[in-house]
Amino acid sequence: MEVSNMDIEKLKFDSRGLIPAIVQDVNTKQVLMMAYMNLESIEKTLEIGKACYWSRSRQELWLKGETSGHFQIIKEIYYDCDADTILLVVEQVGGIACHTGEVSCFFNRLT
């Protein structure tokens, strides 16, 4: 996936070097999950074409699907108008994004 360093330099990471990443299914447009990325995980994602995130709890890179087989194949990546959030448009392998077995992490309704 071709991305210029200029585009990456526009991104605004927080004080911990992280940026929120919203993940959307390329076919259904459903929001699947939210995770965090750092510069290293973004570079890895671009290199391999699969979503790689930063695990805040383990303090290490986390390749989505490495354990479950439910990889996220990158189709497009956008950043918002403030350059402080990323949107990953993915093909969700196996149709499951959430570690609970749900399609999306957003299955709990508040109201």
C-alpha positions in Angstrom: 0.0 0.0 0.0 1.5 3.3 -1.1 1.5 6.1 1.3 3.8 9.1 1.5 5.7 10.0 4.7 4.1 13.4 4.2 0.7 11.9 4.9 1.9 10.1 8.0 3.6 13.3 9.3 0.2 15.0 9.2 -1.2 12.7 11.9 -1.6 14.0 15.4 -0.7 11.4 18.0 -1.6 11.9 21.7 1.0 12.3 24.5 1.5 8.5 24.6 2.1 8.4 20.8 -1.3 6.8 20.1 -4.1 7.7 17.7 -7.6 6.1 17.7 -8.5 3.9 14.8 -12.1 3.2 13.8 -12.6 0.1 11.8 -15.4 -0.2 9.2 -16.4 -3.2 7.0 -15.8 -2.4 3.3 -19.0 -4.2 2.2 -21.6 -3.5 4.9 -20.2 -0.2 6.1 -20.8 -1.4 9.7 -18.4 0.0 12.4 -16.6 -3.1 13.6 -14.3 -1.8 16.4 -12.1 0.9 17.7 -8.5 0.3 18.7 -5.3 2.4 19.0 -2.4 2.6 16.7 1.1 4.1 17.0 3.5 5.0 14.3 5.1 1.5 14.3 1.7 -0.2 14.0 0.6 2.1 11.1 3.9 1.4 9.3 3.4 -2.4 9.8 -0.2 -2.2 8.6 0.9 -0.4 5.5 3.7 -3.0 5.0 1.7 -6.2 5.3 -1.8 -5.0 4.2 -3.4 -6.3 7.4 -4.5 -4.3 10.4 -1.9 -4.1 13.2 -2.7 -2.2 16.4 -0.9 -1.2 19.6 -2.1 -3.1 22.6 -2.2 -0.7 25.5 -2.5 -3.6 28.0 0.4 -5.7 26.7 2.4 -2.7 25.5 3.2 -4.4 22.1 2.1 -4.6 18.5 -1.1 -6.7 18.0 -1.8 -8.2 14.6 -5.6 -8.5 14.5 -6.4 -12.2 13.7 -3.1 -13.6 14.6 -4.7 -15.9 17.2 -8.3 -16.1 15.9 -7.7 -16.1 12.2 -10.0 -13.2 11.8 -7.6 -10.9 10.0 -8.6 -7.5 8.7 -7.4 -6.9 5.2 -6.8 -3.2 4.5 -8.8 -1.7 1.6 -8.5 2.0 2.4 -7.2 4.2 5.2 -8.4 7.7 5.9 -7.7 10.3 8.6 -10.2 12.8 9.8 -10.3 16.6 9.3 -8.3 17.2 12.5 -5.8 14.4 11.6 -6.3 12.9 15.1 -8.3 9.8 14.2 -7.8 7.1 11.6 -10.5 5.2 9.7 -9.5 1.7 8.5 -11.8 0.3 5.8 -11.3 -3.5 5.9 -12.4 -6.8 4.6 -13.1 -8.7 7.8 -12.0 -12.3 7.4 -14.4 -14.8 9.0 -16.9 -12.0 9.6 -16.0 -11.6 13.3 -14.2 -8.5 14.6 -15.0 -8.7 18.3 -13.1 -11.0 20.7 -16.6 -12.0 22.1 -17.5 -13.7 18.8 -19.8 -10.9 17.7 -19.5 -9.3 14.3 -18.9 -5.9 15.8 -17.7 -4.7 19.1 -20.6 -2.3 19.1 -23.4 -4.7 20.1 -24.3 -3.2 23.6 -27.1 -0.7 23.3 -27.1 2.2 25.8 -30.5 3.6 25.0 
